[in-house]
Amino acid sequence: MKRTRSETTQKLVPAGSLARLRPMPVTVSGVSCISATWILLTIASFAGLVIAAVFPYWASNYNRPSNFTAQFNKVDFGVYYFCVDALDGLTDPNCTTYLGFSPNDYIENTTNLQRPQLSDIALFFSFSVVYGVGGCLLFISIFCGITAFCRPRIKTCSVFAAVFCVQVVADICLVVALAIFPLSFKSEFFQQFCGTDAHFYNKGYCSLGWPLYTAMVAASFSLYLPALAIFSMNISDGLRGNICC
């Protein structure tokens, strides 16, 4: 009887040796390149979110004074605080939180300038909290991901899978936060500096600054992290793909 090619191959290669023929992932000092990329991308995403939160240039009214802001040179909106530059350009910018903003701290005649309403404060507060939670979860995932290299499993639970869950929640928080921020353009507090044409996702005659775009890029990179966490887990587990979270 004529033998098939598969039968001949099975005789030539023992069954126990088939697993050794599986291509192994490229590693550097025992760490797969995918896992290293995952950790480095997590660090880069977190660093971008921190840099974006530090600088209050998410939206700015620069040299475009309206009847409300004729005594200001520049008004900057940030994640956690709000800054005003004097018209003479000599005084240092005065920055404060949205809750602590007082028109009397900036100019003497403030008949048209209003404090942020309670609804405005709630919107800015919810944005900053959700943004901060997303950033903190990414920060936690950095240390958990590094720990997973040394101890990929705790009992039967994969540390990579746990980090996967954390990073999914972080991504949801960041997407929600970046979706909430443009909703503040409709607030009366924002409109008094950027014009009444400002509306949901319409910045009026204000301009969007580089920290906002930095946060958007960092959040975009973070969307790839959960998938890379699963790939890293599969490589660490010998491509078995056992998930426990």
C-alpha positions, 0 to 999 in steps of 0.5 A: 500500500502506498503511504501518504506524505503525512504518514511518512512525516510522522515516522520521520519526526517523532510526535514529541518533537513537533512542539520543538518545530514551532517558531519561537518569538524573537526575544531580547534577554529573555523578553519578547520584542512584543512584550517590550514594545507593549511596556514601552508604549504604555510608558510613552502613553502615560508620559504623554498624558502627564505632559498634556495635563501639566500645561494649560493650553488645551484651548486658548483665546489669544489676541482675540479679545471680545467685549468680555476679555478686552482687558486680557491678552490671553486666556488658557483652559487646562485640565485642572486649572485656568490661566489669564495673562494681563494685556500689558504682557508684563505681569506673570500669568495668574492661574487658578482652579475653575472652582477658585476663579474670582474675577476680582483677582484679575481686573478692577472692572468685572461687570461683564465677567462671570464666575463659572456656574455650578454646572460648568464646574461639574463638567470640568470636574468630571472631565479632570477626574475621569482623565486622571483615573485613566492616567493612574490606571496606565501608571499602575499597569506599567508596574504590573506589566514589568512584574509579569515578566518575572512572574507571569502567573499568580497561581492559575491567574495570568498577570498579563490578563489582569493588566489587560483588564486594567488597560481596557478600563483606562482606555474607556476612561480616556476616551470618555474624558476626551469626549467630555472636554469639548462639551464644556465649550457650550458652557457660559464660562467658556463662551464669555472668553471664546464667543457665543458661537462656541457650542458642543465640539465647536470652539468658537474663535478660541484655538486648540493647543498642542496639549490636547493633541498630545493627549489625543495621540497618547490615548490613541496609542493606549488603544493598542495596549490591551491587544499587546497585553494578550499577545504578551500573555500568549507568548509567555504561556507558550502560545497556549492562550489561557486567560484568567482575569 
